[in-house]
Amino acid sequence: MLTKAKLLAEIKTFPEEFSIDQLVERLILIEKVEIGRKQSEAGDIVSEEEMEYEVKKWFK
């Protein structure tokens, strides 16, 4: 979940003028990165071997 502090820090990196679309895209990216970090910390990951196996199935 996004905190006010993270939101404010991110907004400070934006130029003086930006679109709502740019802001929403950045917020979605931040949320996805946070979710990925939490999954990684919880050990909810896919090994490289598992990923290679899955990718090979895509191209069969």
C-alpha distance matrix in Angstrom:
0.0 3.8 6.5 10.0 11.6 9.9 10.7 14.1 14.8 14.3 16.4 19.0 19.6 20.5 24.2 25.7 25.7 23.1 22.4 19.6 19.5 19.1 16.1 14.4 15.4 13.9 10.5 10.6 11.9 9.4 6.6 9.6 10.5 7.5 8.1 11.7 11.6 10.4 13.0 15.5 15.2 15.7 18.7 17.6 19.5 22.6 25.6 27.5 30.4 28.4 27.0 30.5 31.8 29.3 30.0 33.7 33.4 32.1 35.3 37.8
3.8 0.0 3.8 6.8 8.4 6.5 6.9 10.4 11.2 10.7 12.7 15.3 16.1 17.1 20.7 22.1 22.3 20.0 19.7 17.0 17.4 16.6 13.3 12.4 13.6 11.7 8.3 9.7 10.9 7.9 6.5 10.2 10.6 8.2 10.1 13.3 12.9 12.7 15.5 17.5 17.2 18.4 21.2 20.4 21.8 24.8 27.6 29.2 32.3 30.5 28.8 32.1 33.8 31.3 31.6 35.4 35.3 33.7 36.7 39.5
6.5 3.8 0.0 3.8 5.3 5.3 6.2 8.6 9.9 10.7 12.3 14.4 15.9 17.3 20.8 21.8 22.6 20.8 20.9 18.5 19.5 18.5 15.0 14.7 16.4 14.0 10.9 13.1 14.1 10.7 10.1 13.8 13.6 11.0 13.3 16.2 15.2 14.8 18.1 19.7 18.9 20.3 23.3 23.0 24.6 27.7 30.4 32.0 35.2 33.6 32.0 35.3 37.1 34.7 35.0 38.8 38.9 37.4 40.3 43.1
10.0 6.8 3.8 0.0 3.8 5.5 5.0 6.0 8.5 9.8 10.4 12.2 14.5 15.7 18.9 19.4 20.3 19.1 19.5 17.3 19.0 17.9 14.2 14.7 16.9 14.5 11.7 14.6 15.8 12.7 12.7 16.5 16.4 14.2 16.7 19.5 18.6 18.5 21.7 23.3 22.5 24.0 27.0 26.7 28.1 31.2 33.8 35.2 38.5 37.0 35.2 38.4 40.3 37.9 38.0 41.8 41.9 40.1 43.0 45.9
11.6 8.4 5.3 3.8 0.0 3.8 5.4 5.2 6.1 8.5 9.9 10.7 12.9 14.9 18.2 19.0 20.5 19.6 20.6 18.9 20.5 18.8 15.3 16.4 17.9 14.9 12.8 15.8 16.1 12.7 13.6 17.0 16.0 14.0 17.1 19.4 17.8 18.2 21.7 22.6 21.6 23.7 26.6 26.6 27.8 31.0 33.2 34.4 37.9 36.8 34.9 38.1 40.2 38.1 38.0 41.8 42.3 40.6 43.3 46.3
9.9 6.5 5.3 5.5 3.8 0.0 3.8 5.5 5.1 6.1 8.6 10.0 11.1 13.1 16.7 18.1 19.4 17.9 18.8 17.2 18.1 16.1 12.9 13.8 14.8 11.6 9.7 12.6 12.5 9.0 10.3 13.6 12.5 10.9 14.2 16.2 14.9 15.8 19.1 19.9 19.4 21.6 24.2 24.1 24.9 27.9 30.1 31.1 34.6 33.5 31.5 34.6 36.8 34.6 34.4 38.2 38.7 37.0 39.6 42.7
10.7 6.9 6.2 5.0 5.4 3.8 0.0 3.8 5.5 5.1 6.2 8.7 10.2 11.1 14.6 15.7 16.5 14.9 15.5 13.7 15.1 13.4 9.9 11.0 12.7 9.9 7.8 11.3 12.0 9.3 10.5 14.0 13.8 12.7 15.6 17.9 17.3 18.1 21.1 22.3 22.2 24.1 26.6 26.0 26.9 29.6 32.0 32.9 36.4 35.0 32.8 35.8 37.9 35.5 35.2 39.0 39.3 37.3 39.9 43.0
14.1 10.4 8.6 6.0 5.2 5.5 3.8 0.0 3.8 5.4 5.1 6.2 9.0 10.3 13.3 13.8 15.4 14.7 16.1 14.9 16.8 14.9 11.6 13.6 15.3 12.4 11.1 14.8 15.2 12.5 14.2 17.6 16.9 15.9 19.1 21.1 20.2 21.2 24.3 25.2 24.9 27.1 29.6 29.3 30.0 32.8 35.0 35.8 39.4 38.3 36.0 38.9 41.2 38.9 38.4 42.2 42.7 40.6 43.1 46.3
14.8 11.2 9.9 8.5 6.1 5.1 5.5 3.8 0.0 3.8 5.5 5.3 6.9 9.4 12.7 14.1 16.0 15.3 17.2 16.5 17.8 15.2 12.4 14.6 15.5 12.0 11.5 15.0 14.4 11.6 14.0 16.9 15.5 14.9 18.4 19.8 18.6 20.1 23.3 23.6 23.3 25.9 28.2 28.1 28.5 31.2 33.1 33.7 37.4 36.6 34.3 37.0 39.5 37.5 36.9 40.6 41.4 39.5 41.8 45.1
14.3 10.7 10.7 9.8 8.5 6.1 5.1 5.4 3.8 0.0 3.8 5.4 5.4 7.1 10.8 12.7 13.9 12.6 14.1 13.5 14.4 11.6 9.1 11.4 11.9 8.4 8.4 11.9 11.3 9.1 11.9 14.5 13.5 13.7 17.0 18.3 17.7 19.5 22.2 22.7 23.1 25.5 27.5 27.0 27.2 29.5 31.5 31.9 35.5 34.6 32.1 34.7 37.2 35.0 34.2 37.9 38.7 36.5 38.8 42.1
16.4 12.7 12.3 10.4 9.9 8.6 6.2 5.1 5.5 3.8 0.0 3.8 5.3 5.4 8.5 9.6 10.8 9.9 11.8 11.4 13.2 10.7 8.0 11.0 12.3 9.5 9.6 13.4 13.5 11.9 14.4 17.2 16.7 16.9 19.9 21.5 21.2 22.8 25.5 26.3 26.6 28.9 31.0 30.3 30.5 32.8 35.0 35.3 38.8 37.8 35.2 37.7 40.2 37.8 36.9 40.6 41.2 38.9 41.0 44.4
19.0 15.3 14.4 12.2 10.7 10.0 8.7 6.2 5.3 5.4 3.8 0.0 3.8 5.5 7.9 9.0 11.5 11.6 14.3 14.6 16.3 13.5 11.4 14.6 15.5 12.4 13.0 16.7 16.2 14.4 17.2 19.8 18.8 18.9 22.3 23.5 22.8 24.6 27.5 27.8 27.9 30.5 32.6 32.3 32.3 34.7 36.5 36.7 40.3 39.6 37.0 39.5 42.1 40.0 38.9 42.6 43.5 41.2 43.2 46.7
19.6 16.1 15.9 14.5 12.9 11.1 10.2 9.0 6.9 5.4 5.3 3.8 0.0 3.8 6.7 9.3 11.3 10.9 13.7 14.5 15.5 12.1 10.8 14.1 14.0 10.8 12.4 15.6 14.5 13.2 16.5 18.5 17.2 18.1 21.4 22.1 21.6 23.9 26.4 26.5 27.0 29.8 31.4 31.0 30.7 32.7 34.4 34.2 37.9 37.4 34.6 36.8 39.6 37.6 36.3 39.8 41.0 38.6 40.4 44.0
20.5 17.1 17.3 15.7 14.9 13.1 11.1 10.3 9.4 7.1 5.4 5.5 3.8 0.0 3.8 6.5 7.7 7.2 10.1 11.4 12.5 9.3 8.5 12.2 12.4 10.0 11.9 15.1 14.5 14.0 17.1 19.0 18.4 19.6 22.6 23.5 23.5 25.7 28.0 28.3 29.2 31.7 33.3 32.5 32.1 34.0 35.8 35.5 39.1 38.4 35.4 37.6 40.3 38.0 36.5 40.1 41.0 38.4 40.2 43.7
24.2 20.7 20.8 18.9 18.2 16.7 14.6 13.3 12.7 10.8 8.5 7.9 6.7 3.8 0.0 3.8 5.4 6.5 10.1 12.5 13.8 10.8 10.9 14.6 14.9 13.0 15.3 18.3 17.7 17.6 20.7 22.5 22.0 23.3 26.2 27.0 27.1 29.4 31.6 31.9 32.9 35.4 36.9 36.1 35.5 37.2 39.0 38.5 42.0 41.4 38.3 40.2 43.0 40.7 39.0 42.5 43.5 40.7 42.3 45.9
25.7 22.1 21.8 19.4 19.0 18.1 15.7 13.8 14.1 12.7 9.6 9.0 9.3 6.5 3.8 0.0 3.8 6.7 10.3 12.6 14.7 12.5 12.2 15.9 16.9 15.5 17.2 20.3 20.4 20.1 22.8 25.0 24.8 25.8 28.6 29.8 29.9 31.9 34.2 34.8 35.5 38.0 39.7 38.8 38.5 40.3 42.2 41.9 45.4 44.7 41.6 43.6 46.3 43.9 42.3 45.8 46.6 43.8 45.4 49.0
25.7 22.3 22.6 20.3 20.5 19.4 16.5 15.4 16.0 13.9 10.8 11.5 11.3 7.7 5.4 3.8 0.0 3.8 7.0 9.9 12.0 10.3 10.7 14.2 15.2 14.6 16.4 19.2 19.6 19.9 22.4 24.4 24.7 25.9 28.4 29.6 30.2 32.2 34.2 35.0 36.1 38.3 39.9 38.7 38.3 39.9 42.0 41.6 45.0 44.0 40.8 42.8 45.3 42.7 41.0 44.5 45.2 42.1 43.7 47.3
23.1 20.0 20.8 19.1 19.6 17.9 14.9 14.7 15.3 12.6 9.9 11.6 10.9 7.2 6.5 6.7 3.8 0.0 3.8 6.7 8.3 6.6 7.4 10.7 11.6 11.4 13.4 15.8 16.4 17.1 19.4 21.2 21.8 23.2 25.4 26.7 27.5 29.5 31.3 32.2 33.5 35.5 37.0 35.6 35.2 36.7 38.9 38.6 41.8 40.7 37.5 39.6 42.0 39.3 37.6 41.1 41.6 38.6 40.3 43.7
22.4 19.7 20.9 19.5 20.6 18.8 15.5 16.1 17.2 14.1 11.8 14.3 13.7 10.1 10.1 10.3 7.0 3.8 0.0 3.8 5.2 5.2 6.6 8.8 10.0 11.0 12.6 14.5 15.7 16.9 18.7 20.3 21.6 23.0 24.7 26.1 27.5 29.1 30.7 32.0 33.5 35.1 36.6 34.8 34.6 35.9 38.4 38.1 41.2 39.8 36.6 38.7 40.9 37.9 36.4 39.8 40.1 36.9 38.7 42.1
19.6 17.0 18.5 17.3 18.9 17.2 13.7 14.9 16.5 13.5 11.4 14.6 14.5 11.4 12.5 12.6 9.9 6.7 3.8 0.0 3.8 5.4 5.1 6.1 8.5 9.9 10.5 12.2 14.2 15.3 16.4 18.3 20.0 21.0 22.4 24.3 25.7 27.0 28.5 30.2 31.6 32.9 34.6 32.7 32.8 34.3 37.0 37.1 40.1 38.4 35.4 37.8 39.7 36.6 35.4 39.0 38.9 35.9 38.0 41.2
19.5 17.4 19.5 19.0 20.5 18.1 15.1 16.8 17.8 14.4 13.2 16.3 15.5 12.5 13.8 14.7 12.0 8.3 5.2 3.8 0.0 3.8 5.4 5.1 6.0 8.6 9.8 10.5 12.3 14.2 15.3 16.5 18.4 20.0 21.0 22.5 24.4 25.8 26.9 28.5 30.3 31.6 33.0 30.9 30.6 31.8 34.5 34.4 37.2 35.6 32.4 34.7 36.5 33.4 32.1 35.5 35.5 32.4 34.4 37.6
19.1 16.6 18.5 17.9 18.8 16.1 13.4 14.9 15.2 11.6 10.7 13.5 12.1 9.3 10.8 12.5 10.3 6.6 5.2 5.4 3.8 0.0 3.8 5.5 5.2 6.2 8.6 10.0 10.7 12.4 14.3 15.5 16.7 18.5 20.1 21.2 22.7 24.6 25.9 27.1 28.8 30.5 31.7 30.0 29.5 30.8 33.2 32.9 36.0 34.7 31.5 33.6 35.8 33.0 31.5 35.0 35.3 32.3 34.2 37.6
16.1 13.3 15.0 14.2 15.3 12.9 9.9 11.6 12.4 9.1 8.0 11.4 10.8 8.5 10.9 12.2 10.7 7.4 6.6 5.1 5.4 3.8 0.0 3.8 5.5 5.2 6.1 8.6 9.9 10.6 12.3 14.3 15.4 16.5 18.4 20.0 21.1 22.7 24.4 25.7 27.0 28.7 30.4 28.8 28.7 30.4 33.0 33.1 36.3 34.8 31.9 34.4 36.5 33.6 32.5 36.1 36.4 33.6 35.8 39.1
14.4 12.4 14.7 14.7 16.4 13.8 11.0 13.6 14.6 11.4 11.0 14.6 14.1 12.2 14.6 15.9 14.2 10.7 8.8 6.1 5.1 5.5 3.8 0.0 3.8 5.4 5.0 6.1 8.6 9.8 10.5 12.3 14.2 15.3 16.4 18.3 20.0 21.1 22.5 24.3 25.8 27.0 28.6 26.7 26.8 28.4 31.2 31.5 34.5 32.7 29.9 32.5 34.3 31.3 30.4 34.0 33.9 31.2 33.6 36.7
15.4 13.6 16.4 16.9 17.9 14.8 12.7 15.3 15.5 11.9 12.3 15.5 14.0 12.4 14.9 16.9 15.2 11.6 10.0 8.5 6.0 5.2 5.5 3.8 0.0 3.8 5.5 5.2 6.3 8.7 10.0 10.7 12.4 14.4 15.4 16.6 18.5 20.2 21.2 22.6 24.5 25.9 27.1 25.1 24.7 26.0 28.6 28.6 31.6 30.0 27.0 29.4 31.3 28.4 27.2 30.8 31.0 28.2 30.4 33.6
13.9 11.7 14.0 14.5 14.9 11.6 9.9 12.4 12.0 8.4 9.5 12.4 10.8 10.0 13.0 15.5 14.6 11.4 11.0 9.9 8.6 6.2 5.2 5.4 3.8 0.0 3.8 5.4 5.0 6.2 8.6 9.9 10.6 12.4 14.3 15.3 16.5 18.5 20.0 21.0 22.6 24.4 25.8 24.2 23.9 25.6 27.9 28.0 31.3 30.0 27.0 29.5 31.8 29.1 28.0 31.7 32.2 29.6 31.8 35.1
10.5 8.3 10.9 11.7 12.8 9.7 7.8 11.1 11.5 8.4 9.6 13.0 12.4 11.9 15.3 17.2 16.4 13.4 12.6 10.5 9.8 8.6 6.1 5.0 5.5 3.8 0.0 3.8 5.4 5.1 6.1 8.6 9.9 10.6 12.3 14.2 15.3 16.6 18.4 19.9 21.1 22.6 24.4 22.8 23.1 25.1 27.8 28.4 31.6 30.0 27.4 30.2 32.2 29.4 28.8 32.5 32.7 30.3 32.9 36.0
10.6 9.7 13.1 14.6 15.8 12.6 11.3 14.8 15.0 11.9 13.4 16.7 15.6 15.1 18.3 20.3 19.2 15.8 14.5 12.2 10.5 10.0 8.6 6.1 5.2 5.4 3.8 0.0 3.8 5.5 5.1 6.2 8.7 9.9 10.5 12.3 14.3 15.4 16.5 18.3 20.0 21.1 22.6 20.6 20.7 22.4 25.3 25.9 28.9 27.0 24.4 27.3 29.0 26.0 25.5 29.3 29.2 26.8 29.5 32.5
11.9 10.9 14.1 15.8 16.1 12.5 12.0 15.2 14.4 11.3 13.5 16.2 14.5 14.5 17.7 20.4 19.6 16.4 15.7 14.2 12.3 10.7 9.9 8.6 6.3 5.0 5.4 3.8 0.0 3.8 5.4 5.1 6.2 8.6 9.9 10.6 12.3 14.4 15.3 16.4 18.4 20.0 21.1 19.4 18.9 20.6 23.1 23.3 26.5 25.1 22.3 25.0 27.1 24.5 23.7 27.4 27.8 25.6 28.0 31.2
9.4 7.9 10.7 12.7 12.7 9.0 9.3 12.5 11.6 9.1 11.9 14.4 13.2 14.0 17.6 20.1 19.9 17.1 16.9 15.3 14.2 12.4 10.6 9.8 8.7 6.2 5.1 5.5 3.8 0.0 3.8 5.5 5.1 6.2 8.7 9.9 10.6 12.4 14.3 15.3 16.5 18.4 20.0 18.8 18.9 21.1 23.5 24.2 27.5 26.2 23.7 26.7 28.8 26.4 25.9 29.7 30.2 28.2 30.8 33.9
6.6 6.5 10.1 12.7 13.6 10.3 10.5 14.2 14.0 11.9 14.4 17.2 16.5 17.1 20.7 22.8 22.4 19.4 18.7 16.4 15.3 14.3 12.3 10.5 10.0 8.6 6.1 5.1 5.4 3.8 0.0 3.8 5.5 5.1 6.2 8.6 9.9 10.7 12.3 14.2 15.4 16.6 18.4 16.9 17.5 19.9 22.8 23.9 27.0 25.2 23.0 26.3 28.0 25.4 25.4 29.1 29.2 27.4 30.3 33.2
9.6 10.2 13.8 16.5 17.0 13.6 14.0 17.6 16.9 14.5 17.2 19.8 18.5 19.0 22.5 25.0 24.4 21.2 20.3 18.3 16.5 15.5 14.3 12.3 10.7 9.9 8.6 6.2 5.1 5.5 3.8 0.0 3.8 5.4 5.1 6.2 8.6 9.9 10.5 12.2 14.2 15.3 16.5 14.5 14.6 16.6 19.5 20.4 23.4 21.6 19.3 22.5 24.2 21.6 21.5 25.3 25.5 23.7 26.6 29.4
10.5 10.6 13.6 16.4 16.0 12.5 13.8 16.9 15.5 13.5 16.7 18.8 17.2 18.4 22.0 24.8 24.7 21.8 21.6 20.0 18.4 16.7 15.4 14.2 12.4 10.6 9.9 8.7 6.2 5.1 5.5 3.8 0.0 3.8 5.4 5.0 6.2 8.7 9.8 10.5 12.3 14.2 15.3 14.1 13.8 16.1 18.5 19.3 22.6 21.4 19.1 22.2 24.3 22.2 22.0 25.8 26.4 24.9 27.5 30.5
7.5 8.2 11.0 14.2 14.0 10.9 12.7 15.9 14.9 13.7 16.9 18.9 18.1 19.6 23.3 25.8 25.9 23.2 23.0 21.0 20.0 18.5 16.5 15.3 14.4 12.4 10.6 9.9 8.6 6.2 5.1 5.4 3.8 0.0 3.8 5.4 5.1 6.2 8.6 9.8 10.6 12.3 14.3 13.5 14.2 17.1 19.6 21.0 24.3 22.8 21.1 24.4 26.3 24.2 24.5 28.3 28.6 27.4 30.3 33.0
8.1 10.1 13.3 16.7 17.1 14.2 15.6 19.1 18.4 17.0 19.9 22.3 21.4 22.6 26.2 28.6 28.4 25.4 24.7 22.4 21.0 20.1 18.4 16.4 15.4 14.3 12.3 10.5 9.9 8.7 6.2 5.1 5.4 3.8 0.0 3.8 5.5 5.2 6.2 8.6 9.9 10.6 12.4 10.8 11.8 14.7 17.7 19.5 22.4 20.5 19.0 22.5 23.9 21.6 22.4 26.0 26.1 25.0 28.1 30.6
11.7 13.3 16.2 19.5 19.4 16.2 17.9 21.1 19.8 18.3 21.5 23.5 22.1 23.5 27.0 29.8 29.6 26.7 26.1 24.3 22.5 21.2 20.0 18.3 16.6 15.3 14.2 12.3 10.6 9.9 8.6 6.2 5.0 5.4 3.8 0.0 3.8 5.5 5.1 6.1 8.6 9.8 10.5 9.1 9.1 11.8 14.4 15.9 19.0 17.5 15.8 19.3 21.0 19.1 19.6 23.2 23.7 22.8 25.7 28.3
11.6 12.9 15.2 18.6 17.8 14.9 17.3 20.2 18.6 17.7 21.2 22.8 21.6 23.5 27.1 29.9 30.2 27.5 27.5 25.7 24.4 22.7 21.1 20.0 18.5 16.5 15.3 14.3 12.3 10.6 9.9 8.6 6.2 5.1 5.5 3.8 0.0 3.8 5.4 5.1 6.1 8.6 9.9 9.8 10.2 13.4 15.4 17.1 20.4 19.3 18.0 21.4 23.3 21.8 22.4 25.9 26.6 25.9 28.8 31.3
10.4 12.7 14.8 18.5 18.2 15.8 18.1 21.2 20.1 19.5 22.8 24.6 23.9 25.7 29.4 31.9 32.2 29.5 29.1 27.0 25.8 24.6 22.7 21.1 20.2 18.5 16.6 15.4 14.4 12.4 10.7 9.9 8.7 6.2 5.2 5.5 3.8 0.0 3.8 5.4 5.1 6.1 8.6 8.5 10.3 13.9 16.4 18.7 21.5 20.0 19.3 22.9 24.3 22.7 23.8 27.3 27.5 27.1 30.2 32.5
13.0 15.5 18.1 21.7 21.7 19.1 21.1 24.3 23.3 22.2 25.5 27.5 26.4 28.0 31.6 34.2 34.2 31.3 30.7 28.5 26.9 25.9 24.4 22.5 21.2 20.0 18.4 16.5 15.3 14.3 12.3 10.5 9.8 8.6 6.2 5.1 5.4 3.8 0.0 3.8 5.5 5.1 6.2 5.0 6.8 10.4 13.2 15.7 18.3 16.5 16.0 19.6 20.8 19.1 20.6 23.9 24.0 23.9 27.0 29.1
15.5 17.5 19.7 23.3 22.6 19.9 22.3 25.2 23.6 22.7 26.3 27.8 26.5 28.3 31.9 34.8 35.0 32.2 32.0 30.2 28.5 27.1 25.7 24.3 22.6 21.0 19.9 18.3 16.4 15.3 14.2 12.2 10.5 9.8 8.6 6.1 5.1 5.4 3.8 0.0 3.8 5.4 5.1 5.7 5.9 9.5 11.3 13.7 16.6 15.5 15.0 18.4 20.0 19.0 20.2 23.4 24.1 24.1 27.0 29.1
15.2 17.2 18.9 22.5 21.6 19.4 22.2 24.9 23.3 23.1 26.6 27.9 27.0 29.2 32.9 35.5 36.1 33.5 33.5 31.6 30.3 28.8 27.0 25.8 24.5 22.6 21.1 20.0 18.4 16.5 15.4 14.2 12.3 10.6 9.9 8.6 6.1 5.1 5.5 3.8 0.0 3.8 5.4 7.5 9.0 12.6 14.2 16.8 19.5 18.6 18.5 21.9 23.3 22.5 23.9 27.0 27.6 27.8 30.7 32.7
15.7 18.4 20.3 24.0 23.7 21.6 24.1 27.1 25.9 25.5 28.9 30.5 29.8 31.7 35.4 38.0 38.3 35.5 35.1 32.9 31.6 30.5 28.7 27.0 25.9 24.4 22.6 21.1 20.0 18.4 16.6 15.3 14.2 12.3 10.6 9.8 8.6 6.1 5.1 5.4 3.8 0.0 3.8 5.5 8.3 12.0 14.0 17.2 19.3 17.8 18.3 21.8 22.7 21.7 23.6 26.6 26.7 27.2 30.3 32.0
18.7 21.2 23.3 27.0 26.6 24.2 26.6 29.6 28.2 27.5 31.0 32.6 31.4 33.3 36.9 39.7 39.9 37.0 36.6 34.6 33.0 31.7 30.4 28.6 27.1 25.8 24.4 22.6 21.1 20.0 18.4 16.5 15.3 14.3 12.4 10.5 9.9 8.6 6.2 5.1 5.4 3.8 0.0 3.8 5.6 8.9 10.5 13.8 15.7 14.5 15.3 18.6 19.4 18.9 20.9 23.6 24.0 24.8 27.7 29.3
17.6 20.4 23.0 26.7 26.6 24.1 26.0 29.3 28.1 27.0 30.3 32.3 31.0 32.5 36.1 38.8 38.7 35.6 34.8 32.7 30.9 30.0 28.8 26.7 25.1 24.2 22.8 20.6 19.4 18.8 16.9 14.5 14.1 13.5 10.8 9.1 9.8 8.5 5.0 5.7 7.5 5.5 3.8 0.0 3.8 7.1 9.9 13.2 14.9 12.9 13.4 17.0 17.5 16.4 18.5 21.4 21.3 21.9 25.1 26.6
19.5 21.8 24.6 28.1 27.8 24.9 26.9 30.0 28.5 27.2 30.5 32.3 30.7 32.1 35.5 38.5 38.3 35.2 34.6 32.8 30.6 29.5 28.7 26.8 24.7 23.9 23.1 20.7 18.9 18.9 17.5 14.6 13.8 14.2 11.8 9.1 10.2 10.3 6.8 5.9 9.0 8.3 5.6 3.8 0.0 3.8 6.5 9.5 11.6 9.9 10.0 13.5 14.5 13.6 15.4 18.3 18.8 19.3 22.2 24.0
22.6 24.8 27.7 31.2 31.0 27.9 29.6 32.8 31.2 29.5 32.8 34.7 32.7 34.0 37.2 40.3 39.9 36.7 35.9 34.3 31.8 30.8 30.4 28.4 26.0 25.6 25.1 22.4 20.6 21.1 19.9 16.6 16.1 17.1 14.7 11.8 13.4 13.9 10.4 9.5 12.6 12.0 8.9 7.1 3.8 0.0 3.8 6.6 8.2 6.1 6.4 9.9 10.8 10.1 12.1 14.7 15.3 16.2 18.9 20.5
25.6 27.6 30.4 33.8 33.2 30.1 32.0 35.0 33.1 31.5 35.0 36.5 34.4 35.8 39.0 42.2 42.0 38.9 38.4 37.0 34.5 33.2 33.0 31.2 28.6 27.9 27.8 25.3 23.1 23.5 22.8 19.5 18.5 19.6 17.7 14.4 15.4 16.4 13.2 11.3 14.2 14.0 10.5 9.9 6.5 3.8 0.0 3.8 5.4 5.2 6.2 8.7 10.0 10.7 12.3 14.3 15.6 17.0 19.2 20.6
27.5 29.2 32.0 35.2 34.4 31.1 32.9 35.8 33.7 31.9 35.3 36.7 34.2 35.5 38.5 41.9 41.6 38.6 38.1 37.1 34.4 32.9 33.1 31.5 28.6 28.0 28.4 25.9 23.3 24.2 23.9 20.4 19.3 21.0 19.5 15.9 17.1 18.7 15.7 13.7 16.8 17.2 13.8 13.2 9.5 6.6 3.8 0.0 3.8 5.5 5.1 6.2 8.6 9.9 10.4 12.3 14.4 15.5 17.1 18.9
30.4 32.3 35.2 38.5 37.9 34.6 36.4 39.4 37.4 35.5 38.8 40.3 37.9 39.1 42.0 45.4 45.0 41.8 41.2 40.1 37.2 36.0 36.3 34.5 31.6 31.3 31.6 28.9 26.5 27.5 27.0 23.4 22.6 24.3 22.4 19.0 20.4 21.5 18.3 16.6 19.5 19.3 15.7 14.9 11.6 8.2 5.4 3.8 0.0 3.8 5.4 5.2 6.3 8.7 10.0 10.7 12.7 14.7 16.1 17.1
28.4 30.5 33.6 37.0 36.8 33.5 35.0 38.3 36.6 34.6 37.8 39.6 37.4 38.4 41.4 44.7 44.0 40.7 39.8 38.4 35.6 34.7 34.8 32.7 30.0 30.0 30.0 27.0 25.1 26.2 25.2 21.6 21.4 22.8 20.5 17.5 19.3 20.0 16.5 15.5 18.6 17.8 14.5 12.9 9.9 6.1 5.2 5.5 3.8 0.0 3.8 5.5 5.1 6.3 8.7 10.0 10.9 12.9 15.0 16.0
27.0 28.8 32.0 35.2 34.9 31.5 32.8 36.0 34.3 32.1 35.2 37.0 34.6 35.4 38.3 41.6 40.8 37.5 36.6 35.4 32.4 31.5 31.9 29.9 27.0 27.0 27.4 24.4 22.3 23.7 23.0 19.3 19.1 21.1 19.0 15.8 18.0 19.3 16.0 15.0 18.5 18.3 15.3 13.4 10.0 6.4 6.2 5.1 5.4 3.8 0.0 3.8 5.4 5.1 6.1 8.5 9.9 10.9 13.0 14.8
30.5 32.1 35.3 38.4 38.1 34.6 35.8 38.9 37.0 34.7 37.7 39.5 36.8 37.6 40.2 43.6 42.8 39.6 38.7 37.8 34.7 33.6 34.4 32.5 29.4 29.5 30.2 27.3 25.0 26.7 26.3 22.5 22.2 24.4 22.5 19.3 21.4 22.9 19.6 18.4 21.9 21.8 18.6 17.0 13.5 9.9 8.7 6.2 5.2 5.5 3.8 0.0 3.8 5.5 5.1 6.1 8.7 10.1 11.2 12.8
31.8 33.8 37.1 40.3 40.2 36.8 37.9 41.2 39.5 37.2 40.2 42.1 39.6 40.3 43.0 46.3 45.3 42.0 40.9 39.7 36.5 35.8 36.5 34.3 31.3 31.8 32.2 29.0 27.1 28.8 28.0 24.2 24.3 26.3 23.9 21.0 23.3 24.3 20.8 20.0 23.3 22.7 19.4 17.5 14.5 10.8 10.0 8.6 6.3 5.1 5.4 3.8 0.0 3.8 5.5 5.2 6.5 9.1 10.5 11.1
29.3 31.3 34.7 37.9 38.1 34.6 35.5 38.9 37.5 35.0 37.8 40.0 37.6 38.0 40.7 43.9 42.7 39.3 37.9 36.6 33.4 33.0 33.6 31.3 28.4 29.1 29.4 26.0 24.5 26.4 25.4 21.6 22.2 24.2 21.6 19.1 21.8 22.7 19.1 19.0 22.5 21.7 18.9 16.4 13.6 10.1 10.7 9.9 8.7 6.3 5.1 5.5 3.8 0.0 3.8 5.4 5.2 6.7 9.3 10.4
30.0 31.6 35.0 38.0 38.0 34.4 35.2 38.4 36.9 34.2 36.9 38.9 36.3 36.5 39.0 42.3 41.0 37.6 36.4 35.4 32.1 31.5 32.5 30.4 27.2 28.0 28.8 25.5 23.7 25.9 25.4 21.5 22.0 24.5 22.4 19.6 22.4 23.8 20.6 20.2 23.9 23.6 20.9 18.5 15.4 12.1 12.3 10.4 10.0 8.7 6.1 5.1 5.5 3.8 0.0 3.8 5.3 5.2 7.0 9.3
33.7 35.4 38.8 41.8 41.8 38.2 39.0 42.2 40.6 37.9 40.6 42.6 39.8 40.1 42.5 45.8 44.5 41.1 39.8 39.0 35.5 35.0 36.1 34.0 30.8 31.7 32.5 29.3 27.4 29.7 29.1 25.3 25.8 28.3 26.0 23.2 25.9 27.3 23.9 23.4 27.0 26.6 23.6 21.4 18.3 14.7 14.3 12.3 10.7 10.0 8.5 6.1 5.2 5.4 3.8 0.0 3.8 5.4 5.5 6.7
33.4 35.3 38.9 41.9 42.3 38.7 39.3 42.7 41.4 38.7 41.2 43.5 41.0 41.0 43.5 46.6 45.2 41.6 40.1 38.9 35.5 35.3 36.4 33.9 31.0 32.2 32.7 29.2 27.8 30.2 29.2 25.5 26.4 28.6 26.1 23.7 26.6 27.5 24.0 24.1 27.6 26.7 24.0 21.3 18.8 15.3 15.6 14.4 12.7 10.9 9.9 8.7 6.5 5.2 5.3 3.8 0.0 3.8 5.5 5.4
32.1 33.7 37.4 40.1 40.6 37.0 37.3 40.6 39.5 36.5 38.9 41.2 38.6 38.4 40.7 43.8 42.1 38.6 36.9 35.9 32.4 32.3 33.6 31.2 28.2 29.6 30.3 26.8 25.6 28.2 27.4 23.7 24.9 27.4 25.0 22.8 25.9 27.1 23.9 24.1 27.8 27.2 24.8 21.9 19.3 16.2 17.0 15.5 14.7 12.9 10.9 10.1 9.1 6.7 5.2 5.4 3.8 0.0 3.8 5.8
35.3 36.7 40.3 43.0 43.3 39.6 39.9 43.1 41.8 38.8 41.0 43.2 40.4 40.2 42.3 45.4 43.7 40.3 38.7 38.0 34.4 34.2 35.8 33.6 30.4 31.8 32.9 29.5 28.0 30.8 30.3 26.6 27.5 30.3 28.1 25.7 28.8 30.2 27.0 27.0 30.7 30.3 27.7 25.1 22.2 18.9 19.2 17.1 16.1 15.0 13.0 11.2 10.5 9.3 7.0 5.5 5.5 3.8 0.0 3.8
37.8 39.5 43.1 45.9 46.3 42.7 43.0 46.3 45.1 42.1 44.4 46.7 44.0 43.7 45.9 49.0 47.3 43.7 42.1 41.2 37.6 37.6 39.1 36.7 33.6 35.1 36.0 32.5 31.2 33.9 33.2 29.4 30.5 33.0 30.6 28.3 31.3 32.5 29.1 29.1 32.7 32.0 29.3 26.6 24.0 20.5 20.6 18.9 17.1 16.0 14.8 12.8 11.1 10.4 9.3 6.7 5.4 5.8 3.8 0.0
